């Protein structure tokens, strides 16, 4: 009995109750933290908090490891592409009524072919880009200029993709750009026609990469000039930047632009180089790549779950840039890829050839820059390509 009395006194003594309450509170707090751990981000069990480590040691690695499977799953959701496809279906139902009768059949046929490839996600398209992009260019050069072409599936030895950033004007990379076998330029940004500009951007152009908004505007301008008698019709205004001998590769951000594509492809300009459309499988790959890097950047910089990304971005409008897709296309047709004019500086304009300073909200340029860094320094980390059998070529980003 005396022993039982002593136990009860010990349990109810104030000096014992308080530590028990504190221990219980800490246990509950720990359990709640476990329940609320953010999805998409995991912390190594043996990781030491950064404030307890040497700063130099922390700088060499990432404290957070992102669940790539979760990010890849979220990146597969593309409302913008779904909206484009729905609009394309409505256009077909109306038989592309806004197209001129002489071009309607060709526009409808190409639109149907394009839609037939929309439902597939196939990163293996990277291994087909030589056939899809380079071979039509080779056939054109062989037929028009008598260049040798045996139909071999050879890639370009070296390619320069010239971005439109104003940072180009801070460097004298012109001669280096022109030394590449293929030079790709974007959205009719000018090559150097003066010694001063050529010093920065080069003079050579082998492929013009246009988004279909640019193609639509310039083709409409050509048609308008034809009607008013101030210029030729067809695609002449679209080719004004680089000339008729430079092939055009365009991606369709609006299915209605197949009308302008039909005009450019059947304009009667026999000497003109081909106007090609990117394979929808390449479009889908680019969309997933950029969204993956944007999701990862969002989770890392905000500390929020990647699933909340859509609340911060206008998901229905989010899209990769023309430059990003040109880089991916070049990786499929070139043994070595160099990037120029990708990046930004507070003192530089957004585009070297315009007065625009603000960036477009529908692109996440910082996420794209992270993608380019991975291409250059750790290509094995680029997602979606692991099981495709395609091996990325060496990439160098020139600042």
C-alpha positions as CSV (number, residue, x, y, z in Angstrom):
1,X,0.0,0.0,0.0
2,X,2.8,2.4,0.9
3,X,4.4,1.7,-2.5
4,X,1.2,2.5,-4.4
5,X,0.8,5.8,-2.6
6,X,4.4,6.8,-3.6
7,X,3.7,5.9,-7.3
8,X,0.5,8.1,-7.3
9,X,2.4,11.0,-5.7
10,X,5.1,10.7,-8.3
11,X,2.7,10.8,-11.3
12,X,0.8,13.8,-10.0
13,X,3.8,15.8,-8.9
14,X,4.0,19.0,-11.0
15,X,7.7,18.5,-11.8
16,X,6.7,15.2,-13.6
17,X,3.5,16.2,-15.4
18,X,5.0,19.1,-17.3
19,X,7.7,17.1,-19.1
20,X,5.1,14.4,-20.0
21,X,2.8,17.1,-21.6
22,X,5.7,18.5,-23.6
23,X,6.7,15.1,-24.8
24,X,3.2,14.3,-25.9
25,X,3.0,17.7,-27.8
26,X,6.2,17.1,-29.6
27,X,5.1,13.6,-30.6
28,X,1.8,14.9,-32.1
29,X,3.6,17.7,-33.9
30,X,6.0,15.2,-35.5
31,X,3.2,13.0,-36.6
32,X,1.3,15.9,-38.2
33,X,4.5,17.0,-40.1
34,X,4.8,13.5,-41.5
35,X,1.2,13.6,-42.7
36,X,1.7,17.0,-44.4
37,X,4.9,16.2,-46.2
38,X,4.6,17.8,-49.7
39,X,4.0,15.3,-52.6
40,X,6.5,15.5,-55.4
41,X,9.4,16.4,-53.0
42,X,11.3,14.0,-50.8
43,X,14.1,14.7,-48.3
44,X,16.8,12.1,-47.8
45,X,16.5,10.5,-44.4
46,X,20.2,10.9,-43.8
47,X,20.4,14.5,-45.0
48,X,21.6,17.2,-42.6
49,X,19.8,20.5,-42.6
50,X,21.7,23.1,-44.6
51,X,22.2,25.4,-41.7
52,X,24.2,22.6,-39.9
53,X,26.4,21.8,-42.8
54,X,29.4,23.6,-44.3
55,X,28.1,25.9,-47.0
56,X,30.6,24.7,-49.6
57,X,29.4,21.2,-49.1
58,X,25.8,22.1,-49.6
59,X,26.5,24.0,-52.8
60,X,27.7,20.9,-54.5
61,X,24.4,19.1,-54.3
62,X,20.7,19.7,-54.1
63,X,19.1,19.3,-50.7
64,X,15.7,18.4,-52.2
65,X,15.2,15.5,-54.6
66,X,12.0,15.8,-56.7
67,X,9.9,12.8,-57.5
68,X,10.4,12.7,-61.2
69,X,7.6,10.2,-61.7
70,X,5.1,12.7,-60.2
71,X,6.4,15.6,-62.3
72,X,6.3,13.5,-65.5
73,X,2.7,12.5,-64.8
74,X,1.7,16.1,-64.2
75,X,3.6,17.2,-67.3
76,X,1.5,14.9,-69.4
77,X,-1.6,17.1,-68.8
78,X,-1.8,19.6,-71.6
79,X,-5.1,21.6,-71.7
80,X,-3.7,24.0,-74.4
81,X,-3.1,21.1,-76.8
82,X,-6.6,19.7,-76.1
83,X,-8.1,23.1,-76.9
84,X,-6.2,23.2,-80.2
85,X,-7.3,19.8,-81.1
86,X,-11.0,20.6,-80.3
87,X,-10.8,23.7,-82.5
88,X,-9.3,21.6,-85.3
89,X,-12.2,19.2,-85.1
90,X,-14.6,22.1,-85.5
91,X,-12.7,23.4,-88.4
92,X,-12.9,20.1,-90.2
93,X,-16.6,19.9,-89.6
94,X,-16.9,23.3,-91.4
95,X,-14.5,22.0,-94.1
96,X,-12.1,24.9,-93.5
97,X,-14.6,27.3,-94.9
98,X,-12.3,30.4,-94.6
99,X,-9.9,28.8,-97.0
100,X,-9.9,29.9,-100.7
101,X,-11.5,27.2,-102.9
102,X,-8.3,26.6,-104.8
103,X,-6.4,25.8,-101.6
104,X,-9.1,24.1,-99.5
105,X,-8.6,20.5,-100.5
106,X,-4.9,20.7,-99.8
107,X,-5.5,22.4,-96.4
108,X,-8.1,19.9,-95.4
109,X,-5.9,17.0,-96.4
110,X,-2.9,18.3,-94.4
111,X,-5.1,19.1,-91.4
112,X,-6.5,15.5,-91.4
113,X,-3.0,14.0,-91.6
114,X,-1.8,16.3,-88.7
115,X,-4.8,15.3,-86.5
116,X,-4.2,11.7,-87.2
117,X,-0.9,11.9,-85.3
118,X,-2.2,13.9,-82.4
119,X,-3.2,11.1,-80.0
120,X,0.2,9.5,-79.8
121,X,3.0,10.4,-77.4
122,X,6.2,8.9,-78.9
123,X,9.6,10.3,-77.9
124,X,11.0,7.9,-80.5
125,X,10.1,10.6,-83.0
126,X,13.6,12.1,-82.2
127,X,15.1,9.2,-84.2
128,X,12.9,10.0,-87.2
129,X,13.7,13.7,-87.5
130,X,16.4,13.2,-90.1
131,X,13.7,11.7,-92.4
132,X,11.0,14.2,-91.4
133,X,13.1,17.4,-91.6
134,X,16.5,16.9,-93.2
135,X,15.6,14.6,-96.1
136,X,13.0,17.0,-97.6
137,X,15.7,19.7,-97.4
138,X,18.2,17.5,-99.1
139,X,15.8,16.5,-101.9
140,X,15.1,20.2,-102.6
141,X,18.8,21.0,-102.8
142,X,19.5,18.0,-105.0
143,X,16.6,18.7,-107.4
144,X,17.1,22.5,-107.6
145,X,20.8,23.0,-107.3
146,X,22.2,19.6,-108.3
147,X,23.8,18.9,-104.9
148,X,24.7,15.3,-104.3
149,X,22.1,13.4,-102.4
150,X,22.0,9.6,-102.1
151,X,19.2,9.5,-99.6
152,X,21.5,8.4,-96.8
153,X,20.2,9.1,-93.3
154,X,23.1,11.3,-92.3
155,X,22.8,14.1,-89.8
156,X,24.3,17.6,-90.1
157,X,27.8,17.6,-88.6
158,X,27.1,20.8,-86.7
159,X,24.1,23.1,-86.2
160,X,23.8,26.6,-84.7
161,X,20.4,27.6,-83.4
162,X,20.3,31.4,-83.1
163,X,17.9,32.7,-80.6
164,X,16.4,36.2,-80.7
165,X,17.6,37.5,-77.3
166,X,19.1,41.0,-77.1
167,X,22.1,39.4,-75.4
168,X,23.4,38.5,-78.9
169,X,24.4,42.1,-79.4
170,X,26.8,41.9,-76.5
171,X,29.0,39.2,-78.1
172,X,30.7,39.0,-81.5
173,X,29.7,35.4,-82.3
174,X,28.8,36.0,-86.0
175,X,31.8,34.2,-87.6
176,X,31.4,31.3,-85.2
177,X,27.7,31.0,-86.1
178,X,28.4,31.0,-89.8
179,X,31.0,28.2,-89.4
180,X,28.3,25.6,-88.6
181,X,26.9,23.4,-91.4
182,X,23.3,24.4,-90.6
183,X,22.2,27.7,-89.1
184,X,18.6,27.9,-87.8
185,X,16.9,31.2,-87.2
186,X,13.6,32.0,-85.5
187,X,10.5,33.8,-86.5
188,X,12.1,35.8,-89.3
189,X,14.6,37.5,-87.0
190,X,17.1,39.1,-89.4
191,X,20.5,37.7,-90.3
192,X,23.3,40.2,-90.6
193,X,22.9,42.3,-93.7
194,X,25.3,45.0,-92.5
195,X,28.8,44.5,-91.2
196,X,27.8,45.7,-87.8
197,X,24.9,43.3,-87.3
198,X,26.7,40.4,-89.0
199,X,29.5,40.6,-86.4
200,X,27.0,39.7,-83.7
201,X,24.4,37.4,-85.4
202,X,26.1,36.0,-88.5
203,X,24.9,36.1,-92.1
204,X,24.1,32.5,-92.9
205,X,20.6,30.9,-92.7
206,X,19.9,27.3,-93.6
207,X,16.5,26.8,-92.0
208,X,13.8,29.2,-90.8
209,X,11.8,28.0,-87.8
210,X,8.4,29.9,-87.6
211,X,5.5,29.4,-85.3
212,X,2.3,29.4,-87.3
213,X,1.2,32.8,-85.9
214,X,4.1,34.3,-87.8
215,X,3.4,32.3,-90.9
216,X,-0.2,33.3,-90.8
217,X,0.6,37.0,-90.5
218,X,3.2,37.1,-93.2
219,X,1.1,35.0,-95.6
220,X,-1.8,37.3,-95.0
221,X,0.4,40.3,-95.7
222,X,1.5,38.6,-99.0
223,X,-2.1,38.1,-100.0
224,X,-3.0,41.6,-99.1
225,X,-0.2,43.0,-101.2
226,X,-1.2,40.8,-104.1
227,X,-4.8,42.1,-104.0
228,X,-3.7,45.7,-103.8
229,X,-1.1,45.3,-106.6
230,X,1.8,46.3,-104.3
231,X,3.5,43.0,-104.2
232,X,3.4,39.3,-105.1
233,X,1.1,36.8,-103.6
234,X,1.8,33.4,-102.1
235,X,4.5,33.3,-99.4
236,X,6.8,36.0,-100.7
237,X,6.5,38.2,-97.6
238,X,7.2,35.2,-95.3
239,X,10.4,34.5,-97.3
240,X,11.5,38.1,-97.3
241,X,13.8,37.7,-94.3
242,X,15.9,34.9,-95.8
243,X,15.0,34.4,-99.4
244,X,13.3,31.7,-101.4
245,X,16.1,29.1,-101.1
246,X,15.7,28.8,-97.3
247,X,13.3,26.0,-96.2
248,X,10.7,26.8,-93.6
249,X,9.7,24.6,-90.6
250,X,6.7,25.7,-88.7
251,X,4.7,24.3,-85.8
252,X,1.0,24.7,-85.7
253,X,-0.2,26.5,-82.6
254,X,-3.6,27.1,-84.3
255,X,-5.1,24.5,-86.7
256,X,-6.7,27.3,-88.7
257,X,-3.2,28.2,-90.0
258,X,-3.2,25.2,-92.3
259,X,-5.0,27.6,-94.6
260,X,-1.9,29.8,-94.8
261,X,0.3,26.8,-95.0
262,X,-1.6,25.6,-98.1
263,X,-1.1,29.0,-99.6
264,X,2.7,28.9,-99.0
265,X,3.0,25.3,-100.2
266,X,1.1,25.7,-103.4
267,X,1.8,29.3,-104.4
268,X,3.3,28.5,-107.8
269,X,6.8,29.6,-106.6
270,X,8.6,26.7,-108.3
271,X,12.0,27.7,-107.1
272,X,11.0,28.1,-103.5
273,X,12.2,25.8,-100.8
274,X,9.7,23.5,-98.9
275,X,7.4,24.7,-96.1
276,X,7.3,21.9,-93.6
277,X,5.1,21.3,-90.5
278,X,6.6,19.8,-87.3
279,X,5.4,16.3,-86.5
280,X,2.7,16.4,-83.7
281,X,4.7,13.9,-81.7
282,X,7.6,16.4,-81.6
283,X,5.1,19.1,-80.4
284,X,3.9,16.8,-77.6
285,X,7.4,15.9,-76.5
286,X,8.4,19.6,-76.3
287,X,5.2,20.4,-74.4
288,X,6.0,17.8,-71.8
289,X,9.6,18.7,-71.5
290,X,9.0,22.3,-70.8
291,X,6.1,21.7,-68.4
292,X,8.3,19.2,-66.5
293,X,11.0,21.8,-66.0
294,X,8.5,24.4,-65.1
295,X,6.8,22.1,-62.5
296,X,10.2,21.3,-61.0
297,X,11.2,24.9,-60.8
298,X,7.9,25.9,-59.2
299,X,8.1,23.2,-56.5
300,X,11.7,24.1,-55.8
301,X,11.3,27.9,-55.6
302,X,8.0,28.1,-53.8
303,X,8.2,25.1,-51.6
304,X,4.7,24.2,-52.7
305,X,3.5,20.9,-54.1
306,X,4.0,20.6,-57.9
307,X,0.3,19.9,-58.2
308,X,-0.4,23.5,-57.4
309,X,1.5,24.7,-60.4
310,X,-1.7,25.3,-62.4
311,X,-2.9,27.9,-59.9
312,X,0.1,30.1,-60.7
313,X,0.1,29.6,-64.4
314,X,-2.6,30.1,-67.0
315,X,-2.4,26.5,-67.9
316,X,-4.7,26.8,-70.9
317,X,-2.2,29.2,-72.5
318,X,1.1,27.8,-71.3
319,X,3.4,26.8,-74.1
320,X,7.0,26.3,-75.1
321,X,8.8,28.9,-77.1
322,X,9.8,28.7,-80.7
323,X,13.4,28.6,-79.7
324,X,13.0,25.7,-77.4
325,X,11.4,23.5,-80.1
326,X,14.0,24.6,-82.6
327,X,16.7,23.4,-80.2
328,X,14.9,20.0,-79.7
329,X,14.5,19.6,-83.5
330,X,18.2,20.4,-84.0
331,X,19.1,17.8,-81.5
332,X,17.4,15.2,-83.7
333,X,19.1,16.2,-87.0
334,X,22.6,17.3,-85.9
335,X,25.7,15.6,-84.5
336,X,26.6,18.7,-82.6
337,X,24.4,21.7,-81.5
338,X,25.4,25.2,-80.5
339,X,23.0,27.7,-79.0
340,X,23.4,31.4,-79.4
341,X,21.2,34.2,-78.2
342,X,19.4,32.3,-75.5
343,X,19.3,34.1,-72.1
344,X,18.6,37.5,-70.8
345,X,20.2,40.5,-69.2
346,X,18.6,43.5,-67.5
347,X,20.4,45.8,-69.9
348,X,19.4,43.9,-73.0
349,X,16.1,44.0,-75.0
350,X,14.0,40.9,-75.1
351,X,14.6,40.6,-78.9
352,X,17.7,42.0,-80.6
353,X,15.8,43.2,-83.6
354,X,12.8,44.8,-81.9
355,X,12.1,47.3,-79.1
356,X,10.2,44.7,-77.0
357,X,11.5,44.4,-73.5
358,X,8.8,42.4,-71.7
359,X,8.6,38.6,-71.9
360,X,5.5,36.7,-72.9
361,X,3.6,35.2,-70.0
362,X,2.7,32.0,-71.8
363,X,6.4,30.9,-71.7
364,X,8.5,29.9,-68.7
365,X,11.9,31.0,-70.0
366,X,13.7,30.2,-66.8
367,X,12.5,26.6,-67.0
368,X,13.7,26.4,-70.6
369,X,17.1,27.7,-69.6
370,X,17.3,24.9,-67.0
371,X,16.5,22.5,-69.8
372,X,19.4,23.9,-72.0
373,X,21.8,23.5,-69.0
374,X,20.8,19.9,-68.7
375,X,21.4,19.3,-72.4
376,X,24.8,20.7,-72.0
377,X,26.0,19.3,-68.7
378,X,23.9,16.3,-67.9
379,X,21.9,15.0,-70.9
380,X,21.2,11.8,-69.1
381,X,18.9,13.8,-66.7
382,X,16.6,15.0,-69.5
383,X,13.2,13.2,-68.9
384,X,11.0,11.2,-71.4
385,X,13.9,10.1,-73.6
386,X,15.3,7.3,-71.5
387,X,13.3,4.4,-73.1
388,X,13.2,5.9,-76.7
389,X,16.6,4.6,-77.7
390,X,17.6,8.1,-78.8
391,X,20.9,9.6,-77.7
392,X,21.2,13.4,-77.4
393,X,24.2,15.0,-79.2
394,X,26.7,17.3,-77.5
395,X,25.2,20.7,-76.9
396,X,27.1,23.9,-76.1
397,X,25.3,27.1,-74.9
398,X,27.3,30.3,-75.8
399,X,26.7,33.2,-73.5
